[in-house]
């Protein structure tokens, strides 16, 4: 079978389209015939070595497809089932293996592209808005990179919970998309100082929560945009990591909270995984959560997908089709 492998860490050119053996499932595992692969920022960190994995490896964590075979001890899934996974292993391939307890069945009404697009970024938007800082209608939230994969879904979920939502984006085209997702106010942060805009829009109060995936370029101003006792939810680092900070800064800026969450810790139990996945997949199925899937590449062109994502050229989800 074909698979995209990393033999040494580095740039997108290190993604190699290899011929490898079809994997067979061990105890508790399921083999999936992959129909659509979700590309995520974490894949670029695995590729570059920022989050190191043992070399060589097949890259990718998210996919949707059909169960090909099951290993000993698996009773919850059978060959032919339509499934998706957000924390799989080696999903940039024609077949991949996943522990059965991390697999989710997708509704018949949902196509594989939607399944692969919804899982990781959808469940991320879900835990950020429902659990890390549970939003209510009296809250105002600021969502950075509002036209991104997580961003467009997070805006929709914040609005679903009744909050007032500001979004930042880099271009006019992205501003249109963020507005279309429901953002009440959109700030072009490449041109405008977003803290001044937040001050203006909140009469100097600040926002209750900033969902910040950009990190290095936004972190300080995100802290400065918070209301007293506000939450900075730093969940990514698309512009690079934040330097170490002195906790006293949280005190002087208004008894602020800072957290650095990750999806795995909010889907650690089967119950929590099923809760978030079923909410997201049901909302996509009933049309109340809209996926944007304009960026699709063939599996052989995974390097181009990474270049586009890292080059800020994409909006919504990036998919690979084997
Ligand atoms: P996006 O689709 O949001 O792509 C990244 C976006 O970040 C760009 O489109 C761009 O939007 C913005 N950006 C700002 N500065 C830069 C820069 N210097 N280089 C590149 N992009 C920049 O990606 P995802 O939705 O896949 O992921 C967003 C972030 O969330 C990532 O950092 C990812 O690691 C993290 N994440 C964290 C999770 C968690 O559980 N902690 C789970 C899922 C994702 P613009 O042009 O509008 O500025």
py3Dmol code that shows the C-alpha trace and the ligand (Angstrom):
import py3Dmol

protein = """\
ATOM      1  CA  UNK A   1       0.000   0.000   0.000  1.00  0.00           C
ATOM      2  CA  UNK A   2       1.010   3.639  -0.308  1.00  0.00           C
ATOM      3  CA  UNK A   3       1.861   5.642   2.814  1.00  0.00           C
ATOM      4  CA  UNK A   4       3.445   9.032   3.545  1.00  0.00           C
ATOM      5  CA  UNK A   5       6.474   8.434   5.745  1.00  0.00           C
ATOM      6  CA  UNK A   6       9.040  10.542   7.575  1.00  0.00           C
ATOM      7  CA  UNK A   7      12.600   9.102   7.562  1.00  0.00           C
ATOM      8  CA  UNK A   8      14.239  12.261   8.891  1.00  0.00           C
ATOM      9  CA  UNK A   9      12.787  15.400  10.489  1.00  0.00           C
ATOM     10  CA  UNK A  10      12.555  18.629   8.528  1.00  0.00           C
ATOM     11  CA  UNK A  11      10.427  20.620   6.101  1.00  0.00           C
ATOM     12  CA  UNK A  12       7.555  19.408   3.902  1.00  0.00           C
ATOM     13  CA  UNK A  13      10.082  17.885   1.461  1.00  0.00           C
ATOM     14  CA  UNK A  14      10.775  15.224   4.117  1.00  0.00           C
ATOM     15  CA  UNK A  15       7.350  13.667   3.490  1.00  0.00           C
ATOM     16  CA  UNK A  16       8.094  10.587   1.349  1.00  0.00           C
ATOM     17  CA  UNK A  17       5.416   8.714  -0.619  1.00  0.00           C
ATOM     18  CA  UNK A  18       6.493   5.127   0.142  1.00  0.00           C
ATOM     19  CA  UNK A  19       5.334   1.609  -0.656  1.00  0.00           C
ATOM     20  CA  UNK A  20       4.870  -0.381   2.588  1.00  0.00           C
ATOM     21  CA  UNK A  21       3.146  -3.544   3.844  1.00  0.00           C
ATOM     22  CA  UNK A  22      -0.564  -3.362   4.697  1.00  0.00           C
ATOM     23  CA  UNK A  23      -0.646  -3.492   8.534  1.00  0.00           C
ATOM     24  CA  UNK A  24      -2.630  -6.230  10.274  1.00  0.00           C
ATOM     25  CA  UNK A  25      -4.462  -5.522  13.535  1.00  0.00           C
ATOM     26  CA  UNK A  26      -3.182  -6.878  16.859  1.00  0.00           C
ATOM     27  CA  UNK A  27      -5.254  -7.480  19.994  1.00  0.00           C
ATOM     28  CA  UNK A  28      -7.741  -4.655  20.560  1.00  0.00           C
ATOM     29  CA  UNK A  29      -6.924  -3.020  17.204  1.00  0.00           C
ATOM     30  CA  UNK A  30      -8.904  -2.268  14.077  1.00  0.00           C
ATOM     31  CA  UNK A  31      -7.549  -1.947  10.514  1.00  0.00           C
ATOM     32  CA  UNK A  32      -9.208   0.853   8.537  1.00  0.00           C
ATOM     33  CA  UNK A  33      -9.281   1.294   4.763  1.00  0.00           C
ATOM     34  CA  UNK A  34      -8.750   5.050   4.668  1.00  0.00           C
ATOM     35  CA  UNK A  35     -11.119   7.091   2.481  1.00  0.00           C
ATOM     36  CA  UNK A  36     -10.179  10.597   3.690  1.00  0.00           C
ATOM     37  CA  UNK A  37      -7.328  11.911   5.852  1.00  0.00           C
ATOM     38  CA  UNK A  38      -7.573  15.014   8.042  1.00  0.00           C
ATOM     39  CA  UNK A  39      -4.478  17.237   7.965  1.00  0.00           C
ATOM     40  CA  UNK A  40      -3.737  18.994  11.251  1.00  0.00           C
ATOM     41  CA  UNK A  41      -1.139  21.398  12.527  1.00  0.00           C
ATOM     42  CA  UNK A  42       0.215  18.716  14.863  1.00  0.00           C
ATOM     43  CA  UNK A  43       1.278  16.730  11.768  1.00  0.00           C
ATOM     44  CA  UNK A  44       3.694  19.541  10.882  1.00  0.00           C
ATOM     45  CA  UNK A  45       5.158  19.339  14.401  1.00  0.00           C
ATOM     46  CA  UNK A  46       5.620  15.558  14.054  1.00  0.00           C
ATOM     47  CA  UNK A  47       7.250  16.112  10.650  1.00  0.00           C
ATOM     48  CA  UNK A  48       9.583  18.910  11.813  1.00  0.00           C
ATOM     49  CA  UNK A  49      10.591  17.111  15.005  1.00  0.00           C
ATOM     50  CA  UNK A  50       9.142  19.796  17.316  1.00  0.00           C
ATOM     51  CA  UNK A  51       7.078  16.933  18.806  1.00  0.00           C
ATOM     52  CA  UNK A  52       9.555  14.071  18.203  1.00  0.00           C
ATOM     53  CA  UNK A  53       8.450  10.542  17.198  1.00  0.00           C
ATOM     54  CA  UNK A  54      10.663   7.485  16.631  1.00  0.00           C
ATOM     55  CA  UNK A  55      11.928   7.480  13.013  1.00  0.00           C
ATOM     56  CA  UNK A  56      10.888   6.305  10.508  1.00  0.00           C
ATOM     57  CA  UNK A  57       7.129   6.634  10.930  1.00  0.00           C
ATOM     58  CA  UNK A  58       3.966   6.989   8.881  1.00  0.00           C
ATOM     59  CA  UNK A  59       2.565  10.431   9.647  1.00  0.00           C
ATOM     60  CA  UNK A  60      -1.009  11.454  10.509  1.00  0.00           C
ATOM     61  CA  UNK A  61      -3.531  11.136  13.343  1.00  0.00           C
ATOM     62  CA  UNK A  62      -6.962  11.705  11.768  1.00  0.00           C
ATOM     63  CA  UNK A  63      -8.910   9.702   9.191  1.00  0.00           C
ATOM     64  CA  UNK A  64     -12.286   8.340   8.160  1.00  0.00           C
ATOM     65  CA  UNK A  65     -12.890   5.107   6.315  1.00  0.00           C
ATOM     66  CA  UNK A  66     -14.226   1.573   6.444  1.00  0.00           C
ATOM     67  CA  UNK A  67     -13.254  -1.177   8.891  1.00  0.00           C
ATOM     68  CA  UNK A  68     -11.220  -3.724   6.905  1.00  0.00           C
ATOM     69  CA  UNK A  69     -10.536  -6.226   9.703  1.00  0.00           C
ATOM     70  CA  UNK A  70     -10.470  -6.429  13.498  1.00  0.00           C
ATOM     71  CA  UNK A  71      -7.914  -7.946  15.862  1.00  0.00           C
ATOM     72  CA  UNK A  72      -8.554 -10.412  18.709  1.00  0.00           C
ATOM     73  CA  UNK A  73     -10.857  -9.112  21.432  1.00  0.00           C
ATOM     74  CA  UNK A  74     -12.613  -6.462  19.330  1.00  0.00           C
ATOM     75  CA  UNK A  75     -16.396  -6.814  19.474  1.00  0.00           C
ATOM     76  CA  UNK A  76     -17.615  -3.230  19.097  1.00  0.00           C
ATOM     77  CA  UNK A  77     -16.670  -2.953  15.386  1.00  0.00           C
ATOM     78  CA  UNK A  78     -16.949  -5.274  12.377  1.00  0.00           C
ATOM     79  CA  UNK A  79     -15.646  -5.225   8.798  1.00  0.00           C
ATOM     80  CA  UNK A  80     -17.673  -2.801   6.701  1.00  0.00           C
ATOM     81  CA  UNK A  81     -18.418  -0.338   9.523  1.00  0.00           C
ATOM     82  CA  UNK A  82     -17.980   3.355   8.648  1.00  0.00           C
ATOM     83  CA  UNK A  83     -15.658   4.957  11.202  1.00  0.00           C
ATOM     84  CA  UNK A  84     -13.414   7.913  12.039  1.00  0.00           C
ATOM     85  CA  UNK A  85     -10.556   8.584  14.439  1.00  0.00           C
ATOM     86  CA  UNK A  86      -8.931  11.784  15.728  1.00  0.00           C
ATOM     87  CA  UNK A  87      -5.920  10.329  17.547  1.00  0.00           C
ATOM     88  CA  UNK A  88      -4.919   7.486  15.271  1.00  0.00           C
ATOM     89  CA  UNK A  89      -1.478   6.504  14.117  1.00  0.00           C
ATOM     90  CA  UNK A  90      -0.121   6.634  10.572  1.00  0.00           C
ATOM     91  CA  UNK A  91      -3.312   7.865   8.930  1.00  0.00           C
ATOM     92  CA  UNK A  92      -1.580   9.332   5.814  1.00  0.00           C
ATOM     93  CA  UNK A  93      -1.907   5.899   4.186  1.00  0.00           C
ATOM     94  CA  UNK A  94      -4.268   3.624   2.308  1.00  0.00           C
ATOM     95  CA  UNK A  95      -4.731   1.539   5.490  1.00  0.00           C
ATOM     96  CA  UNK A  96      -4.054   2.337   9.162  1.00  0.00           C
ATOM     97  CA  UNK A  97      -4.435   0.691  12.551  1.00  0.00           C
ATOM     98  CA  UNK A  98      -6.280   2.163  15.526  1.00  0.00           C
ATOM     99  CA  UNK A  99      -7.113   0.909  19.013  1.00  0.00           C
ATOM    100  CA  UNK A 100     -10.824   0.044  18.914  1.00  0.00           C
ATOM    101  CA  UNK A 101     -11.468   2.119  22.031  1.00  0.00           C
ATOM    102  CA  UNK A 102     -10.465   5.337  20.190  1.00  0.00           C
ATOM    103  CA  UNK A 103     -12.654   4.662  17.149  1.00  0.00           C
ATOM    104  CA  UNK A 104     -16.009   6.338  16.514  1.00  0.00           C
ATOM    105  CA  UNK A 105     -18.792   5.116  14.209  1.00  0.00           C
ATOM    106  CA  UNK A 106     -19.948   7.818  11.795  1.00  0.00           C
ATOM    107  CA  UNK A 107     -23.626   8.305  10.903  1.00  0.00           C
ATOM    108  CA  UNK A 108     -24.768   6.894   7.533  1.00  0.00           C
ATOM    109  CA  UNK A 109     -25.777  10.389   6.493  1.00  0.00           C
ATOM    110  CA  UNK A 110     -22.190  11.666   6.797  1.00  0.00           C
ATOM    111  CA  UNK A 111     -19.666  11.250   3.962  1.00  0.00           C
ATOM    112  CA  UNK A 112     -16.061  10.262   4.701  1.00  0.00           C
ATOM    113  CA  UNK A 113     -14.664  13.719   3.909  1.00  0.00           C
ATOM    114  CA  UNK A 114     -16.942  15.250   6.546  1.00  0.00           C
ATOM    115  CA  UNK A 115     -16.034  12.495   9.004  1.00  0.00           C
ATOM    116  CA  UNK A 116     -12.323  13.190   8.600  1.00  0.00           C
ATOM    117  CA  UNK A 117     -12.858  16.954   8.686  1.00  0.00           C
ATOM    118  CA  UNK A 118     -15.053  17.065  11.771  1.00  0.00           C
ATOM    119  CA  UNK A 119     -13.322  14.905  14.335  1.00  0.00           C
ATOM    120  CA  UNK A 120     -10.135  16.539  15.597  1.00  0.00           C
ATOM    121  CA  UNK A 121     -10.890  20.210  15.060  1.00  0.00           C
ATOM    122  CA  UNK A 122     -14.567  19.738  15.966  1.00  0.00           C
ATOM    123  CA  UNK A 123     -13.851  18.009  19.264  1.00  0.00           C
ATOM    124  CA  UNK A 124     -11.194  20.658  19.982  1.00  0.00           C
ATOM    125  CA  UNK A 125     -13.713  23.458  19.466  1.00  0.00           C
ATOM    126  CA  UNK A 126     -16.148  21.454  21.642  1.00  0.00           C
ATOM    127  CA  UNK A 127     -13.854  21.048  24.650  1.00  0.00           C
ATOM    128  CA  UNK A 128     -12.566  24.635  24.432  1.00  0.00           C
ATOM    129  CA  UNK A 129     -16.074  26.134  24.449  1.00  0.00           C
ATOM    130  CA  UNK A 130     -17.866  23.572  26.655  1.00  0.00           C
ATOM    131  CA  UNK A 131     -15.222  22.517  29.176  1.00  0.00           C
ATOM    132  CA  UNK A 132     -11.999  24.565  29.342  1.00  0.00           C
ATOM    133  CA  UNK A 133     -13.966  27.791  29.597  1.00  0.00           C
ATOM    134  CA  UNK A 134     -17.666  26.838  29.531  1.00  0.00           C
ATOM    135  CA  UNK A 135     -19.244  29.736  27.696  1.00  0.00           C
ATOM    136  CA  UNK A 136     -22.588  31.274  28.601  1.00  0.00           C
ATOM    137  CA  UNK A 137     -24.655  33.963  26.969  1.00  0.00           C
ATOM    138  CA  UNK A 138     -23.272  36.750  29.195  1.00  0.00           C
ATOM    139  CA  UNK A 139     -19.688  36.065  28.047  1.00  0.00           C
ATOM    140  CA  UNK A 140     -17.622  37.696  25.337  1.00  0.00           C
ATOM    141  CA  UNK A 141     -14.960  35.517  23.664  1.00  0.00           C
ATOM    142  CA  UNK A 142     -12.069  36.381  21.357  1.00  0.00           C
ATOM    143  CA  UNK A 143     -11.114  33.645  18.858  1.00  0.00           C
ATOM    144  CA  UNK A 144      -7.771  34.058  17.091  1.00  0.00           C
ATOM    145  CA  UNK A 145      -7.231  32.694  13.546  1.00  0.00           C
ATOM    146  CA  UNK A 146     -11.006  32.683  13.137  1.00  0.00           C
ATOM    147  CA  UNK A 147     -10.974  31.368   9.552  1.00  0.00           C
ATOM    148  CA  UNK A 148      -8.742  28.400  10.395  1.00  0.00           C
ATOM    149  CA  UNK A 149      -9.749  24.791  10.857  1.00  0.00           C
ATOM    150  CA  UNK A 150     -10.463  25.054  14.567  1.00  0.00           C
ATOM    151  CA  UNK A 151     -11.359  28.751  14.299  1.00  0.00           C
ATOM    152  CA  UNK A 152     -14.432  28.440  12.049  1.00  0.00           C
ATOM    153  CA  UNK A 153     -15.848  25.618  14.186  1.00  0.00           C
ATOM    154  CA  UNK A 154     -15.067  27.379  17.454  1.00  0.00           C
ATOM    155  CA  UNK A 155     -16.864  30.564  16.368  1.00  0.00           C
ATOM    156  CA  UNK A 156     -19.957  28.501  15.509  1.00  0.00           C
ATOM    157  CA  UNK A 157     -19.894  26.686  18.854  1.00  0.00           C
ATOM    158  CA  UNK A 158     -19.388  29.913  20.835  1.00  0.00           C
ATOM    159  CA  UNK A 159     -22.417  31.388  19.054  1.00  0.00           C
ATOM    160  CA  UNK A 160     -24.401  28.203  19.669  1.00  0.00           C
ATOM    161  CA  UNK A 161     -23.777  28.778  23.399  1.00  0.00           C
ATOM    162  CA  UNK A 162     -25.070  32.329  23.069  1.00  0.00           C
ATOM    163  CA  UNK A 163     -21.823  34.238  23.657  1.00  0.00           C
ATOM    164  CA  UNK A 164     -20.709  37.438  21.920  1.00  0.00           C
ATOM    165  CA  UNK A 165     -17.780  36.520  19.677  1.00  0.00           C
ATOM    166  CA  UNK A 166     -14.886  38.528  18.268  1.00  0.00           C
ATOM    167  CA  UNK A 167     -12.534  36.875  15.774  1.00  0.00           C
ATOM    168  CA  UNK A 168      -9.122  37.852  14.416  1.00  0.00           C
ATOM    169  CA  UNK A 169      -7.957  36.992  10.880  1.00  0.00           C
ATOM    170  CA  UNK A 170      -5.206  38.167   8.512  1.00  0.00           C
ATOM    171  CA  UNK A 171      -7.095  38.944   5.277  1.00  0.00           C
ATOM    172  CA  UNK A 172     -10.395  40.346   4.001  1.00  0.00           C
ATOM    173  CA  UNK A 173     -11.337  36.977   2.482  1.00  0.00           C
ATOM    174  CA  UNK A 174     -10.803  35.286   5.849  1.00  0.00           C
ATOM    175  CA  UNK A 175     -12.833  38.056   7.532  1.00  0.00           C
ATOM    176  CA  UNK A 176     -15.801  37.169   5.295  1.00  0.00           C
ATOM    177  CA  UNK A 177     -15.554  33.526   6.340  1.00  0.00           C
ATOM    178  CA  UNK A 178     -15.338  34.352  10.058  1.00  0.00           C
ATOM    179  CA  UNK A 179     -18.396  36.605   9.720  1.00  0.00           C
ATOM    180  CA  UNK A 180     -20.200  33.825   7.840  1.00  0.00           C
ATOM    181  CA  UNK A 181     -19.483  31.481  10.755  1.00  0.00           C
ATOM    182  CA  UNK A 182     -21.255  33.942  13.046  1.00  0.00           C
ATOM    183  CA  UNK A 183     -18.553  36.221  14.491  1.00  0.00           C
ATOM    184  CA  UNK A 184     -20.139  39.445  15.781  1.00  0.00           C
ATOM    185  CA  UNK A 185     -16.961  41.439  15.169  1.00  0.00           C
ATOM    186  CA  UNK A 186     -13.922  40.609  13.035  1.00  0.00           C
ATOM    187  CA  UNK A 187     -10.533  42.233  13.595  1.00  0.00           C
ATOM    188  CA  UNK A 188      -7.799  42.209  10.940  1.00  0.00           C
ATOM    189  CA  UNK A 189      -4.924  41.662  13.359  1.00  0.00           C
ATOM    190  CA  UNK A 190      -2.228  42.096  10.736  1.00  0.00           C
ATOM    191  CA  UNK A 191      -3.364  45.704  10.250  1.00  0.00           C
ATOM    192  CA  UNK A 192      -4.904  46.667  13.601  1.00  0.00           C
ATOM    193  CA  UNK A 193      -3.833  46.328  17.207  1.00  0.00           C
ATOM    194  CA  UNK A 194      -6.497  43.880  18.415  1.00  0.00           C
ATOM    195  CA  UNK A 195      -6.288  45.003  22.060  1.00  0.00           C
ATOM    196  CA  UNK A 196      -7.396  48.539  21.116  1.00  0.00           C
ATOM    197  CA  UNK A 197     -10.267  47.075  19.103  1.00  0.00           C
ATOM    198  CA  UNK A 198     -11.301  44.863  22.035  1.00  0.00           C
ATOM    199  CA  UNK A 199     -11.176  47.903  24.342  1.00  0.00           C
ATOM    200  CA  UNK A 200     -13.301  49.902  21.924  1.00  0.00           C
ATOM    201  CA  UNK A 201     -15.858  47.118  21.456  1.00  0.00           C
ATOM    202  CA  UNK A 202     -16.163  46.372  25.197  1.00  0.00           C
ATOM    203  CA  UNK A 203     -15.937  49.958  26.507  1.00  0.00           C
ATOM    204  CA  UNK A 204     -12.601  49.157  28.098  1.00  0.00           C
ATOM    205  CA  UNK A 205     -13.795  46.064  29.996  1.00  0.00           C
ATOM    206  CA  UNK A 206     -12.019  43.386  27.951  1.00  0.00           C
ATOM    207  CA  UNK A 207     -13.198  39.887  27.015  1.00  0.00           C
ATOM    208  CA  UNK A 208     -13.930  36.993  29.383  1.00  0.00           C
ATOM    209  CA  UNK A 209     -11.863  34.503  27.414  1.00  0.00           C
ATOM    210  CA  UNK A 210      -9.288  34.511  24.628  1.00  0.00           C
ATOM    211  CA  UNK A 211      -8.916  31.261  22.677  1.00  0.00           C
ATOM    212  CA  UNK A 212      -5.372  31.700  21.378  1.00  0.00           C
ATOM    213  CA  UNK A 213      -3.833  29.234  18.897  1.00  0.00           C
ATOM    214  CA  UNK A 214      -1.356  31.720  17.436  1.00  0.00           C
ATOM    215  CA  UNK A 215       0.799  32.138  20.573  1.00  0.00           C
ATOM    216  CA  UNK A 216       4.121  33.966  20.005  1.00  0.00           C
ATOM    217  CA  UNK A 217       2.714  36.883  17.987  1.00  0.00           C
ATOM    218  CA  UNK A 218      -0.470  37.298  20.053  1.00  0.00           C
ATOM    219  CA  UNK A 219       0.211  36.067  23.599  1.00  0.00           C
ATOM    220  CA  UNK A 220       1.042  39.347  25.371  1.00  0.00           C
ATOM    221  CA  UNK A 221      -1.759  41.272  23.694  1.00  0.00           C
ATOM    222  CA  UNK A 222      -4.169  38.426  24.441  1.00  0.00           C
ATOM    223  CA  UNK A 223      -3.406  38.796  28.160  1.00  0.00           C
ATOM    224  CA  UNK A 224      -3.915  42.553  27.840  1.00  0.00           C
ATOM    225  CA  UNK A 225      -7.305  42.039  26.155  1.00  0.00           C
ATOM    226  CA  UNK A 226      -8.832  40.155  29.095  1.00  0.00           C
ATOM    227  CA  UNK A 227     -11.347  41.457  31.611  1.00  0.00           C
ATOM    228  CA  UNK A 228     -10.550  41.111  35.320  1.00  0.00           C
ATOM    229  CA  UNK A 229     -10.232  37.388  36.184  1.00  0.00           C
ATOM    230  CA  UNK A 230     -10.407  36.500  32.478  1.00  0.00           C
ATOM    231  CA  UNK A 231      -9.103  33.247  30.959  1.00  0.00           C
ATOM    232  CA  UNK A 232      -6.336  32.919  28.418  1.00  0.00           C
ATOM    233  CA  UNK A 233      -6.811  29.511  26.804  1.00  0.00           C
ATOM    234  CA  UNK A 234      -3.565  28.973  24.897  1.00  0.00           C
ATOM    235  CA  UNK A 235      -4.224  25.879  22.806  1.00  0.00           C
ATOM    236  CA  UNK A 236      -1.764  26.135  19.909  1.00  0.00           C
ATOM    237  CA  UNK A 237       1.317  27.913  18.625  1.00  0.00           C
ATOM    238  CA  UNK A 238       0.911  28.553  14.905  1.00  0.00           C
ATOM    239  CA  UNK A 239       3.327  31.537  15.018  1.00  0.00           C
ATOM    240  CA  UNK A 240       5.746  29.802  17.393  1.00  0.00           C
ATOM    241  CA  UNK A 241       5.986  29.056  21.118  1.00  0.00           C
ATOM    242  CA  UNK A 242       5.619  31.636  23.899  1.00  0.00           C
ATOM    243  CA  UNK A 243       8.736  32.388  25.980  1.00  0.00           C
ATOM    244  CA  UNK A 244       8.594  31.503  29.701  1.00  0.00           C
ATOM    245  CA  UNK A 245       6.471  33.915  31.746  1.00  0.00           C
ATOM    246  CA  UNK A 246       6.547  35.118  35.334  1.00  0.00           C
ATOM    247  CA  UNK A 247       3.256  34.122  37.049  1.00  0.00           C
ATOM    248  CA  UNK A 248       3.195  37.547  38.752  1.00  0.00           C
ATOM    249  CA  UNK A 249       2.189  38.939  35.356  1.00  0.00           C
ATOM    250  CA  UNK A 250      -1.186  37.185  35.807  1.00  0.00           C
ATOM    251  CA  UNK A 251      -1.588  39.029  39.103  1.00  0.00           C
ATOM    252  CA  UNK A 252      -0.675  42.492  37.867  1.00  0.00           C
ATOM    253  CA  UNK A 253      -2.888  42.174  34.782  1.00  0.00           C
ATOM    254  CA  UNK A 254      -6.043  41.428  36.813  1.00  0.00           C
ATOM    255  CA  UNK A 255      -5.916  38.000  38.543  1.00  0.00           C
ATOM    256  CA  UNK A 256      -5.950  36.235  35.191  1.00  0.00           C
ATOM    257  CA  UNK A 257      -6.057  32.489  34.483  1.00  0.00           C
ATOM    258  CA  UNK A 258      -3.750  30.813  31.967  1.00  0.00           C
ATOM    259  CA  UNK A 259      -4.195  27.250  30.727  1.00  0.00           C
ATOM    260  CA  UNK A 260      -2.473  25.217  27.968  1.00  0.00           C
ATOM    261  CA  UNK A 261      -4.934  22.380  27.210  1.00  0.00           C
ATOM    262  CA  UNK A 262      -4.786  19.490  24.733  1.00  0.00           C
ATOM    263  CA  UNK A 263      -7.501  17.359  23.154  1.00  0.00           C
ATOM    264  CA  UNK A 264      -6.203  14.043  24.524  1.00  0.00           C
ATOM    265  CA  UNK A 265      -6.784  15.210  28.097  1.00  0.00           C
ATOM    266  CA  UNK A 266     -10.381  16.187  27.257  1.00  0.00           C
ATOM    267  CA  UNK A 267     -11.180  12.873  25.498  1.00  0.00           C
ATOM    268  CA  UNK A 268      -9.259  10.624  27.894  1.00  0.00           C
ATOM    269  CA  UNK A 269     -12.239   8.434  28.814  1.00  0.00           C
ATOM    270  CA  UNK A 270     -14.414   6.584  26.303  1.00  0.00           C
ATOM    271  CA  UNK A 271     -17.438   8.408  27.736  1.00  0.00           C
ATOM    272  CA  UNK A 272     -15.960  11.858  27.126  1.00  0.00           C
ATOM    273  CA  UNK A 273     -14.700  10.887  23.652  1.00  0.00           C
ATOM    274  CA  UNK A 274     -18.181   9.646  22.699  1.00  0.00           C
ATOM    275  CA  UNK A 275     -19.875  12.740  24.133  1.00  0.00           C
ATOM    276  CA  UNK A 276     -17.765  15.172  22.120  1.00  0.00           C
ATOM    277  CA  UNK A 277     -17.655  13.074  18.919  1.00  0.00           C
ATOM    278  CA  UNK A 278     -21.403  12.425  18.901  1.00  0.00           C
ATOM    279  CA  UNK A 279     -22.237  16.094  19.498  1.00  0.00           C
ATOM    280  CA  UNK A 280     -19.941  17.186  16.661  1.00  0.00           C
ATOM    281  CA  UNK A 281     -20.977  14.487  14.164  1.00  0.00           C
ATOM    282  CA  UNK A 282     -24.689  14.948  14.929  1.00  0.00           C
ATOM    283  CA  UNK A 283     -24.456  18.734  14.507  1.00  0.00           C
ATOM    284  CA  UNK A 284     -22.689  18.282  11.153  1.00  0.00           C
ATOM    285  CA  UNK A 285     -25.329  15.719  10.116  1.00  0.00           C
ATOM    286  CA  UNK A 286     -28.276  17.939  11.054  1.00  0.00           C
ATOM    287  CA  UNK A 287     -26.705  20.959   9.357  1.00  0.00           C
ATOM    288  CA  UNK A 288     -26.289  23.070  12.497  1.00  0.00           C
ATOM    289  CA  UNK A 289     -22.459  22.922  12.288  1.00  0.00           C
ATOM    290  CA  UNK A 290     -20.916  23.786   8.928  1.00  0.00           C
ATOM    291  CA  UNK A 291     -17.609  22.342   7.754  1.00  0.00           C
ATOM    292  CA  UNK A 292     -15.479  24.175   5.226  1.00  0.00           C
ATOM    293  CA  UNK A 293     -13.543  21.698   3.065  1.00  0.00           C
ATOM    294  CA  UNK A 294     -12.115  23.726   0.191  1.00  0.00           C
ATOM    295  CA  UNK A 295      -8.547  22.424   0.392  1.00  0.00           C
ATOM    296  CA  UNK A 296      -8.148  18.865  -0.851  1.00  0.00           C
ATOM    297  CA  UNK A 297      -4.938  17.166  -2.020  1.00  0.00           C
ATOM    298  CA  UNK A 298      -4.115  13.638  -3.159  1.00  0.00           C
ATOM    299  CA  UNK A 299      -2.176  11.560  -0.630  1.00  0.00           C
ATOM    300  CA  UNK A 300       0.884  11.764  -2.895  1.00  0.00           C
ATOM    301  CA  UNK A 301       0.812  15.569  -2.546  1.00  0.00           C
ATOM    302  CA  UNK A 302       0.880  15.677   1.267  1.00  0.00           C
ATOM    303  CA  UNK A 303       3.921  17.994   1.152  1.00  0.00           C
ATOM    304  CA  UNK A 304       1.893  20.607  -0.745  1.00  0.00           C
ATOM    305  CA  UNK A 305      -0.855  20.337   1.883  1.00  0.00           C
ATOM    306  CA  UNK A 306       1.694  21.061   4.631  1.00  0.00           C
ATOM    307  CA  UNK A 307       3.152  23.998   2.670  1.00  0.00           C
ATOM    308  CA  UNK A 308      -0.325  25.496   2.259  1.00  0.00           C
ATOM    309  CA  UNK A 309      -1.260  25.042   5.943  1.00  0.00           C
ATOM    310  CA  UNK A 310       2.014  26.471   7.280  1.00  0.00           C
ATOM    311  CA  UNK A 311       1.932  29.264   4.689  1.00  0.00           C
ATOM    312  CA  UNK A 312      -1.445  30.573   5.979  1.00  0.00           C
ATOM    313  CA  UNK A 313      -2.956  29.743   2.582  1.00  0.00           C
ATOM    314  CA  UNK A 314      -5.786  27.545   3.883  1.00  0.00           C
ATOM    315  CA  UNK A 315      -9.171  28.188   5.472  1.00  0.00           C
ATOM    316  CA  UNK A 316     -11.190  25.556   7.290  1.00  0.00           C
ATOM    317  CA  UNK A 317     -10.136  21.936   6.850  1.00  0.00           C
ATOM    318  CA  UNK A 318      -7.330  20.485   4.734  1.00  0.00           C
ATOM    319  CA  UNK A 319      -7.948  16.922   3.479  1.00  0.00           C
ATOM    320  CA  UNK A 320      -5.865  14.256   1.733  1.00  0.00           C
ATOM    321  CA  UNK A 321      -7.548  11.627  -0.420  1.00  0.00           C
ATOM    322  CA  UNK A 322      -5.702   8.292  -0.907  1.00  0.00           C
TER     323      UNK A 322
END
"""
ligand_1 = """\
48
LIG
P -5.382 26.712 11.199
O -6.268 26.304 10.098
O -5.904 27.609 12.272
O -4.085 27.341 10.562
C -3.259 28.182 11.283
C -3.698 29.646 11.167
O -3.001 30.373 12.158
C -3.350 30.283 9.852
O -4.285 30.049 8.823
C -3.243 31.733 10.251
O -4.509 32.387 10.149
C -2.850 31.685 11.718
N -1.460 32.124 11.897
C -1.082 33.242 12.554
N 0.240 33.391 12.516
C 0.730 32.356 11.806
C 2.036 31.983 11.401
N 3.115 32.712 11.725
N 2.191 30.868 10.661
C 1.128 30.115 10.322
N -0.146 30.424 10.673
C -0.353 31.539 11.411
O -4.793 25.406 11.891
P -5.564 24.367 12.824
O -6.973 24.758 12.974
O -5.253 22.995 12.340
O -4.805 24.526 14.203
C -4.712 25.783 14.829
C -3.803 25.667 16.028
O -4.475 24.935 17.032
C -2.472 24.984 15.789
O -1.474 25.680 16.502
C -2.690 23.606 16.367
O -1.508 22.995 16.801
C -3.621 23.919 17.519
N -4.464 22.804 17.951
C -4.423 22.467 19.266
C -5.213 21.484 19.759
C -5.234 21.221 21.218
O -5.998 20.374 21.699
N -4.423 21.901 21.999
C -6.058 20.652 18.866
C -6.111 21.157 17.504
C -5.302 22.171 17.069
P -4.516 33.962 9.768
O -3.871 34.030 8.423
O -5.927 34.380 9.788
O -3.674 34.626 10.830
"""
view = py3Dmol.view(width=600, height=400)
view.addModel(protein, "pdb")
view.setStyle({"model": 0}, {"cartoon": {"style": "trace"}})
view.addModel(ligand_1, "xyz")
view.setStyle({"model": 1}, {"stick": {}})
view.zoomTo()
view.show()
